[in-house]
Amino acid sequence: MGNVKNVKEVVAFHANNICPDDLPWIPYFGDAKFKLLKANPVTGQTVTLLKVPAAMQLPAHFHPGTVIVYTVQGTWRYLEDPWVSKAGDVVYEPAGSSHTPQAVGDEEVITLNIVEGTLDYLGENGEIIARDNWESFLKKYHEHCAAEGIEPVDVTKF
């Protein structure tokens, strides 16, 4: 590389390894559960595993930020879209989208979800009836660990 002038010092963070087996499944909606793998208080990003029983429909939701979903197991879809996601597929949800997730088939669904910002759950008329973000997911995680006598892992560290 050529001469670079006016370079500021780079602050480097270290990568983390997260073992999902070390984290509990936490009740979410009905029989659906999640594992909080990462909560980033700086950017608001959350990384979760979501486990949904076969044929279960989750509440409609809207998100102002981007969401990326990797299907680990099972098949699922959004009621509003014609496609079905299967194991190995990646779904990219642009900021400002809303949809209603549903597991299809007779197999439990597990997805890896990377969410930027909030998830706003919608009522029948499209109004926001509840909201999740990095803080609420972290609170649910800590409350579940306390109730079950589990030592929580710091999922916010860099």
Secondary structure, DSSP 8 states (H G I E B T S, - for coil): -----S-------------GGGS--EE-STT-EEEEEEE-TTT-EEEEEEEE-TT-B---EEESS-EEEEEEESEEEETTSS--EETT-EEEE-TTEEE-EEEESSS-EEEEEEEES-EEEE-TTS-EEEEE-HHHHHHHHHHHHHHHT-----TT--
